[in-house]
């Protein structure tokens, strides 16, 4: 689990790089090209591993320690859902919304299970997971400068935490960021604009 979460957290490089690109070139084009390319690559791999038994066996053998049981049986990986969610969020929302939703989805979702495992010796999503997620998300709200008002960051962080706790299918990596961005957008429309 630790290695999987470290890899999850390492994807923070993508929104940080996109922030640099946006700030330097004031365009979404390079980011869209990279994200769409990564999404296509991820789903080509998903299709290949499910349609080609030899590739599927190779994939599962090499990534065995990183895969959940249902992913070993063919469900798309959390990484594929994460990159799809990141791509859709980047395409659909303003950058400051994308950036904050990405930070919550990547950083908070990455560190919460690690803290829960170390502090409470639990690996499942229960009340302690929810409390750690909310605390982490609130800390991120104060620390991350995303161009969003603090009250929007705090409210959206708490709502995203609750959605993460409910854990609707198909995968938390698809909705944490995408639905999180939609929540931020909605709160901005209601309370700021």
Backbone as CSV, one residue per row, in Angstrom:
resi,resn,N_x,N_y,N_z,CA_x,CA_y,CA_z,C_x,C_y,C_z
1,UNK,0.827,-1.197,0.000,0.000,0.000,0.000,0.869,1.257,0.000
2,UNK,1.954,1.248,0.743,2.803,2.427,0.849,3.387,2.829,-0.506
3,UNK,3.893,1.855,-1.252,4.448,2.150,-2.568,3.379,2.682,-3.506
4,UNK,2.199,2.093,-3.474,1.083,2.560,-4.314,0.755,4.021,-3.989
5,UNK,0.692,4.351,-2.711,0.358,5.719,-2.311,1.490,6.693,-2.630
6,UNK,2.734,6.246,-2.526,3.861,7.109,-2.912,3.812,7.430,-4.405
7,UNK,3.469,6.439,-5.204,3.306,6.687,-6.643,2.142,7.640,-6.891
8,UNK,1.060,7.443,-6.140,-0.107,8.324,-6.247,0.301,9.770,-5.949
9,UNK,1.024,9.958,-4.851,1.461,11.299,-4.457,2.424,11.890,-5.485
10,UNK,3.241,11.051,-6.115,4.207,11.564,-7.099,3.535,12.198,-8.311
11,UNK,2.268,11.872,-8.547,1.569,12.495,-9.676,1.298,13.979,-9.442
12,UNK,1.622,14.470,-8.248,1.496,15.898,-7.953,2.344,16.720,-8.915
13,UNK,3.336,16.085,-9.500,4.199,16.768,-10.467,3.389,17.284,-11.655
14,UNK,2.311,16.593,-12.001,1.519,17.003,-13.172,0.838,18.354,-12.941
15,UNK,0.030,18.546,-11.880,-0.564,19.874,-11.699,0.471,20.960,-11.420
16,UNK,1.566,20.610,-10.756,2.623,21.609,-10.518,3.242,22.038,-11.843
17,UNK,3.524,21.085,-12.727,4.066,21.397,-14.059,3.057,22.226,-14.852
18,UNK,1.778,21.843,-14.778,0.750,22.590,-15.507,0.616,24.014,-14.969
19,UNK,0.817,24.193,-13.665,0.784,25.556,-13.099,1.920,26.386,-13.687
20,UNK,3.089,25.791,-13.827,4.221,26.477,-14.449,3.899,26.831,-15.906
21,UNK,3.357,25.881,-16.648,3.010,26.104,-18.060,1.970,27.212,-18.176
22,UNK,0.934,27.136,-17.354,-0.122,28.160,-17.389,0.443,29.539,-17.051
23,UNK,1.289,29.585,-16.022,1.860,30.864,-15.600,2.846,31.435,-16.601
24,UNK,3.565,30.578,-17.298,4.588,31.028,-18.237,4.021,31.343,-19.613
25,UNK,3.178,30.440,-20.120,2.717,30.573,-21.505,1.262,30.998,-21.636
26,UNK,0.523,31.005,-20.557,-0.879,31.424,-20.535,-1.726,30.686,-21.568
27,UNK,-1.516,29.389,-21.658,-2.296,28.562,-22.570,-2.456,27.168,-21.997
28,UNK,-3.583,26.543,-22.337,-3.839,25.178,-21.883,-3.367,24.145,-22.901
29,UNK,-2.982,24.569,-24.067,-2.680,23.631,-25.150,-1.618,22.589,-24.792
30,UNK,-0.429,22.982,-24.284,0.557,21.927,-23.953,0.037,20.948,-22.908
31,UNK,-0.661,21.463,-21.909,-1.219,20.608,-20.873,-2.263,19.657,-21.429
32,UNK,-3.124,20.163,-22.325,-4.138,19.303,-22.920,-3.493,18.195,-23.742
33,UNK,-2.459,18.542,-24.501,-1.774,17.530,-25.316,-1.182,16.441,-24.422
34,UNK,-0.505,16.844,-23.350,0.124,15.866,-22.452,-0.935,15.016,-21.751
35,UNK,-1.968,15.634,-21.200,-2.980,14.881,-20.454,-3.787,13.945,-21.355
36,UNK,-4.170,14.419,-22.515,-4.915,13.555,-23.437,-4.038,12.388,-23.879
37,UNK,-2.760,12.654,-24.146,-1.838,11.583,-24.534,-1.681,10.545,-23.425
38,UNK,-1.533,11.012,-22.178,-1.411,10.088,-21.043,-2.689,9.274,-20.840
39,UNK,-3.841,9.909,-21.044,-5.120,9.207,-20.906,-5.259,8.127,-21.971
40,UNK,-4.930,8.473,-23.209,-4.992,7.480,-24.291,-4.041,6.328,-23.997
41,UNK,-2.826,6.630,-23.579,-1.850,5.594,-23.258,-2.368,4.684,-22.140
42,UNK,-2.917,5.287,-21.098,-3.431,4.503,-19.962,-4.521,3.541,-20.413
43,UNK,-5.432,4.008,-21.248,-6.536,3.137,-21.644,-6.158,2.158,-22.747
44,UNK,-5.150,2.466,-23.527,-4.614,1.468,-24.460,-4.012,0.317,-23.645
45,UNK,-3.283,0.654,-22.593,-2.712,-0.388,-21.719,-3.826,-1.197,-21.060
46,UNK,-4.884,-0.522,-20.600,-6.010,-1.225,-19.983,-6.651,-2.200,-20.972
47,UNK,-6.866,-1.748,-22.191,-7.473,-2.600,-23.216,-6.565,-3.781,-23.537
48,UNK,-5.275,-3.499,-23.724,-4.326,-4.567,-24.047,-4.251,-5.625,-22.954
49,UNK,-4.218,-5.185,-21.712,-4.079,-6.163,-20.625,-5.322,-7.016,-20.452
50,UNK,-6.465,-6.517,-20.920,-7.696,-7.301,-20.833,-7.959,-8.138,-22.084
51,UNK,-7.427,-7.732,-23.228,-7.664,-8.464,-24.473,-6.523,-9.395,-24.864
52,UNK,-5.335,-9.118,-24.369,-4.169,-9.925,-24.725,-3.688,-10.645,-23.461
53,UNK,-3.984,-11.946,-23.342,-3.628,-12.672,-22.117,-2.137,-12.608,-21.764
54,UNK,-1.269,-12.665,-22.765,0.171,-12.616,-22.479,0.555,-11.260,-21.889
55,UNK,0.032,-10.184,-22.482,0.325,-8.849,-21.960,-0.297,-8.675,-20.574
56,UNK,-1.523,-9.188,-20.400,-2.194,-9.099,-19.106,-1.411,-9.798,-18.008
57,UNK,-0.885,-10.973,-18.326,-0.088,-11.731,-17.355,1.197,-10.981,-17.023
58,UNK,1.858,-10.434,-18.039,3.090,-9.653,-17.855,2.807,-8.424,-16.987
59,UNK,1.735,-7.709,-17.316,1.343,-6.497,-16.591,1.097,-6.812,-15.116
60,UNK,0.311,-7.840,-14.862,-0.028,-8.213,-13.490,1.196,-8.680,-12.718
61,UNK,2.061,-9.426,-13.376,3.268,-9.923,-12.711,4.187,-8.773,-12.308
62,UNK,4.389,-7.826,-13.217,5.307,-6.714,-12.953,4.755,-5.728,-11.924
63,UNK,3.446,-5.555,-11.897,2.841,-4.557,-11.015,2.041,-5.172,-9.869
64,UNK,2.252,-6.457,-9.607,1.474,-7.205,-8.630,1.331,-6.487,-7.294
65,UNK,2.409,-5.943,-6.768,2.378,-5.311,-5.444,1.630,-3.978,-5.441
66,UNK,1.425,-3.406,-6.627,0.741,-2.123,-6.717,-0.751,-2.262,-7.005
67,UNK,-1.175,-3.430,-7.439,-2.553,-3.619,-7.881,-3.451,-4.138,-6.755
68,UNK,-4.670,-3.618,-6.729,-5.692,-4.167,-5.843,-6.221,-5.442,-6.487
69,UNK,-6.917,-6.246,-5.710,-7.413,-7.531,-6.218,-8.316,-7.366,-7.445
70,UNK,-9.244,-6.401,-7.399,-10.136,-6.223,-8.549,-9.389,-5.702,-9.776
71,UNK,-8.307,-4.973,-9.570,-7.481,-4.514,-10.694,-6.736,-5.696,-11.322
72,UNK,-6.333,-6.631,-10.501,-5.677,-7.841,-11.025,-6.638,-8.657,-11.872
73,UNK,-7.932,-8.543,-11.572,-8.946,-9.277,-12.329,-9.418,-8.514,-13.566
74,UNK,-8.860,-7.316,-13.815,-9.190,-6.602,-15.046,-9.848,-5.250,-14.896
75,UNK,-10.267,-4.891,-13.683,-10.849,-3.551,-13.503,-9.769,-2.518,-13.823
76,UNK,-10.135,-1.402,-14.480,-9.127,-0.362,-14.727,-8.449,0.068,-13.421
77,UNK,-7.177,0.380,-13.518,-6.405,0.739,-12.341,-6.785,2.127,-11.827
78,UNK,-6.478,2.357,-10.568,-6.690,3.678,-9.996,-5.906,4.741,-10.747
79,UNK,-4.729,4.386,-11.248,-3.908,5.327,-12.015,-4.618,5.752,-13.296
80,UNK,-5.274,4.810,-13.963,-6.010,5.147,-15.192,-7.183,6.060,-14.880
81,UNK,-7.907,5.749,-13.796,-9.009,6.619,-13.392,-8.494,8.004,-13.004
82,UNK,-7.357,8.065,-12.315,-6.793,9.346,-11.891,-6.434,10.223,-13.086
83,UNK,-5.757,9.646,-14.088,-5.353,10.461,-15.236,-6.574,10.879,-16.061
84,UNK,-7.577,10.006,-16.162,-8.818,10.372,-16.863,-9.503,11.528,-16.137
85,UNK,-9.608,11.423,-14.826,-10.236,12.475,-14.033,-9.467,13.787,-14.151
86,UNK,-8.148,13.701,-14.090,-7.320,14.895,-14.209,-7.521,15.563,-15.573
87,UNK,-7.559,14.758,-16.612,-7.734,15.280,-17.970,-9.089,15.959,-18.120
88,UNK,-10.152,15.296,-17.697,-11.489,15.888,-17.807,-11.600,17.168,-16.983
89,UNK,-11.047,17.149,-15.790,-11.096,18.333,-14.926,-10.338,19.494,-15.561
90,UNK,-9.184,19.208,-16.129,-8.375,20.247,-16.786,-9.104,20.836,-17.989
91,UNK,-9.791,19.973,-18.738,-10.508,20.436,-19.930,-11.772,21.225,-19.589
92,UNK,-12.442,20.846,-18.506,-13.760,21.410,-18.208,-13.750,22.654,-17.319
93,UNK,-12.716,22.835,-16.513,-12.755,23.897,-15.510,-11.588,24.860,-15.650
94,UNK,-11.765,26.049,-15.084,-10.675,27.019,-15.042,-9.507,26.419,-14.268
95,UNK,-8.317,26.939,-14.555,-7.122,26.326,-13.985,-7.113,26.344,-12.464
96,UNK,-7.510,27.444,-11.829,-7.443,27.499,-10.365,-8.364,26.454,-9.716
97,UNK,-9.471,26.127,-10.366,-10.363,25.074,-9.868,-9.691,23.712,-10.067
98,UNK,-9.175,23.482,-11.273,-8.451,22.236,-11.559,-7.313,22.033,-10.568
99,UNK,-6.545,23.081,-10.332,-5.351,22.967,-9.503,-5.697,22.561,-8.074
100,UNK,-6.662,23.222,-7.479,-7.013,22.905,-6.096,-7.638,21.513,-5.990
101,UNK,-8.534,21.176,-6.912,-9.146,19.845,-6.898,-8.081,18.764,-7.078
102,UNK,-7.087,19.027,-7.915,-6.001,18.058,-8.125,-5.178,17.871,-6.866
103,UNK,-4.867,18.966,-6.198,-4.060,18.881,-4.981,-4.780,18.043,-3.923
104,UNK,-6.079,18.276,-3.756,-6.857,17.494,-2.791,-6.883,16.019,-3.207
105,UNK,-7.203,15.781,-4.489,-7.330,14.401,-4.972,-6.016,13.640,-4.902
106,UNK,-4.928,14.312,-5.146,-3.635,13.621,-5.172,-2.987,13.605,-3.792
107,UNK,-2.811,14.771,-3.211,-2.049,14.865,-1.970,-2.811,14.295,-0.775
108,UNK,-4.015,14.797,-0.569,-4.786,14.371,0.614,-5.203,12.905,0.486
109,UNK,-5.672,12.510,-0.703,-6.058,11.116,-0.900,-4.842,10.191,-0.803
110,UNK,-3.669,10.708,-1.106,-2.453,9.905,-1.005,-1.949,9.730,0.416
111,UNK,-1.997,10.796,1.207,-1.423,10.705,2.553,-2.391,10.164,3.604
112,UNK,-3.687,10.318,3.384,-4.670,9.885,4.386,-4.555,8.412,4.745
113,UNK,-4.509,7.475,3.771,-4.400,6.067,4.155,-3.083,5.735,4.853
114,UNK,-2.034,6.454,4.494,-0.736,6.218,5.137,-0.817,6.627,6.605
115,UNK,-1.360,7.811,6.868,-1.514,8.274,8.257,-2.456,7.347,9.018
116,UNK,-3.560,6.958,8.392,-4.534,6.071,9.036,-3.891,4.736,9.403
117,UNK,-3.059,4.235,8.525,-2.368,2.969,8.770,-1.348,3.099,9.904
118,UNK,-0.606,4.203,9.898,0.435,4.397,10.911,-0.139,4.734,12.285
119,UNK,-1.142,5.607,12.312,-1.679,6.084,13.591,-2.717,5.129,14.170
120,UNK,-3.671,4.707,13.327,-4.780,3.887,13.823,-4.641,2.405,13.476
121,UNK,-3.573,2.068,12.746,-3.326,0.675,12.338,-4.501,0.106,11.553
122,UNK,-5.129,0.956,10.723,-6.272,0.540,9.913,-5.968,0.797,8.446
123,UNK,-6.499,-0.064,7.582,-6.306,0.139,6.155,-7.624,0.380,5.423
124,UNK,-8.732,0.313,6.140,-10.027,0.505,5.495,-10.518,1.939,5.667
125,UNK,-11.514,2.281,4.845,-12.102,3.619,4.955,-13.192,3.578,6.016
126,UNK,-12.877,4.168,7.160,-13.833,4.233,8.242,-13.841,5.655,8.795
127,UNK,-14.364,5.847,9.997,-14.469,7.191,10.577,-13.109,7.840,10.772
128,UNK,-12.111,7.056,11.166,-10.779,7.644,11.351,-10.221,8.136,10.013
129,UNK,-10.494,7.401,8.942,-10.068,7.815,7.603,-10.718,9.162,7.245
130,UNK,-12.012,9.269,7.515,-12.739,10.514,7.228,-12.150,11.679,8.026
131,UNK,-11.893,11.477,9.299,-11.357,12.551,10.143,-9.977,12.998,9.646
132,UNK,-9.117,12.033,9.320,-7.780,12.374,8.811,-7.889,13.105,7.475
133,UNK,-8.795,12.636,6.611,-8.979,13.282,5.312,-9.426,14.734,5.494
134,UNK,-10.406,14.959,6.362,-10.899,16.329,6.595,-9.786,17.206,7.161
135,UNK,-9.079,16.724,8.169,-7.994,17.515,8.768,-6.928,17.839,7.722
136,UNK,-6.530,16.838,6.945,-5.518,17.059,5.905,-6.012,18.051,4.858
137,UNK,-7.266,17.896,4.449,-7.826,18.788,3.426,-7.921,20.231,3.939
138,UNK,-8.277,20.388,5.202,-8.356,21.734,5.786,-6.957,22.358,5.871
139,UNK,-5.968,21.571,6.256,-4.588,22.083,6.280,-4.160,22.517,4.876
140,UNK,-4.465,21.684,3.883,-4.134,22.035,2.489,-4.845,23.328,2.086
141,UNK,-6.084,23.512,2.537,-6.835,24.735,2.206,-6.097,25.983,2.684
142,UNK,-5.474,25.895,3.848,-4.739,27.044,4.381,-3.369,27.217,3.724
143,UNK,-2.768,26.118,3.276,-1.392,26.169,2.780,-1.298,26.455,1.282
144,UNK,-2.182,25.864,0.490,-2.075,25.957,-0.965,-2.688,27.254,-1.474
145,UNK,-1.897,27.994,-2.220,-2.380,29.207,-2.861,-2.863,28.835,-4.259
146,UNK,-4.171,28.729,-4.401,-4.748,28.322,-5.677,-5.539,29.435,-6.342
147,UNK,-5.604,30.585,-5.705,-6.405,31.674,-6.256,-7.873,31.584,-5.876
148,UNK,-8.207,30.649,-5.021,-9.590,30.495,-4.560,-9.748,31.122,-3.181
149,UNK,-10.935,31.680,-2.885,-11.176,32.200,-1.542,-11.097,31.081,-0.498
150,UNK,-10.592,31.399,0.682,-10.404,30.404,1.735,-11.703,29.692,2.089
151,UNK,-12.802,30.418,2.189,-14.065,29.775,2.577,-14.512,28.753,1.526
152,UNK,-14.235,28.998,0.257,-14.562,28.042,-0.812,-13.661,26.811,-0.674
153,UNK,-12.374,27.031,-0.406,-11.452,25.907,-0.238,-11.859,25.055,0.962
154,UNK,-12.218,25.697,2.069,-12.604,24.946,3.267,-13.896,24.158,3.035
155,UNK,-14.902,24.812,2.488,-16.185,24.132,2.250,-16.019,22.983,1.261
156,UNK,-15.313,23.221,0.180,-15.146,22.165,-0.825,-14.295,21.027,-0.269
157,UNK,-13.306,21.337,0.555,-12.474,20.295,1.156,-13.306,19.365,2.034
158,UNK,-14.211,19.929,2.802,-15.065,19.109,3.670,-16.032,18.264,2.847
159,UNK,-16.620,18.853,1.808,-17.554,18.102,0.960,-16.823,16.983,0.217
160,UNK,-15.646,17.278,-0.322,-14.847,16.263,-1.015,-14.480,15.136,-0.038
161,UNK,-14.190,15.494,1.209,-13.868,14.481,2.232,-15.037,13.537,2.455
162,UNK,-16.223,14.081,2.507,-17.415,13.252,2.724,-17.662,12.341,1.522
163,UNK,-17.499,12.878,0.320,-17.669,12.049,-0.882,-16.624,10.932,-0.896
164,UNK,-15.395,11.261,-0.548,-14.326,10.252,-0.466,-14.702,9.170,0.538
165,UNK,-15.310,9.547,1.646,-15.719,8.593,2.682,-16.842,7.681,2.175
166,UNK,-17.808,8.254,1.457,-18.928,7.473,0.910,-18.408,6.475,-0.125
167,UNK,-17.410,6.891,-0.913,-16.704,6.017,-1.852,-17.614,5.369,-2.894
168,UNK,-18.352,6.193,-3.662,-19.209,5.592,-4.696,-18.387,4.983,-5.833
169,UNK,-18.946,3.999,-6.534,-18.211,3.408,-7.649,-18.137,4.380,-8.826
170,UNK,-17.267,4.228,-9.771,-16.424,3.056,-9.959,-15.107,3.126,-9.187
171,UNK,-14.601,4.342,-8.888,-13.296,4.453,-8.235,-13.156,5.855,-7.680
172,UNK,-12.594,5.971,-6.475,-12.443,7.294,-5.863,-11.539,8.211,-6.674
173,UNK,-10.652,7.645,-7.468,-9.759,8.485,-8.266,-10.474,9.203,-9.401
174,UNK,-11.633,8.740,-9.806,-12.374,9.427,-10.865,-13.216,10.555,-10.285
175,UNK,-13.801,10.356,-9.121,-14.715,11.382,-8.635,-14.088,12.364,-7.667
176,UNK,-13.014,12.008,-6.973,-12.441,12.935,-5.999,-12.057,14.248,-6.665
177,UNK,-11.413,14.159,-7.808,-10.984,15.373,-8.495,-12.103,15.989,-9.340
178,UNK,-12.747,15.186,-10.150,-13.760,15.704,-11.072,-14.963,16.267,-10.326
179,UNK,-15.511,15.497,-9.403,-16.649,15.998,-8.623,-16.190,17.111,-7.686
180,UNK,-14.963,16.983,-7.176,-14.409,18.062,-6.353,-14.356,19.374,-7.108
181,UNK,-13.912,19.336,-8.350,-13.858,20.548,-9.180,-15.264,21.095,-9.423
182,UNK,-16.214,20.205,-9.665,-17.594,20.636,-9.872,-18.146,21.310,-8.615
183,UNK,-17.821,20.765,-7.453,-18.263,21.365,-6.184,-17.652,22.752,-6.018
184,UNK,-16.361,22.877,-6.288,-15.698,24.183,-6.190,-16.354,25.171,-7.145
185,UNK,-16.567,24.740,-8.390,-17.212,25.593,-9.396,-18.592,26.048,-8.909
186,UNK,-19.385,25.102,-8.374,-20.740,25.427,-7.906,-20.691,26.404,-6.737
187,UNK,-19.806,26.175,-5.782,-19.685,27.087,-4.638,-19.262,28.486,-5.084
188,UNK,-18.355,28.545,-6.046,-17.945,29.845,-6.573,-19.127,30.554,-7.232
189,UNK,-19.919,29.826,-8.004,-21.073,30.426,-8.674,-22.096,30.925,-7.675
190,UNK,-22.293,30.173,-6.609,-23.326,30.549,-5.623,-22.850,31.702,-4.736
191,UNK,-21.620,31.641,-4.253,-21.198,32.572,-3.205,-20.279,33.696,-3.671
192,UNK,-19.671,33.572,-4.847,-18.704,34.588,-5.253,-19.182,35.376,-6.471
193,UNK,-19.718,34.699,-7.448,-20.078,35.391,-8.703,-21.440,35.990,-8.678
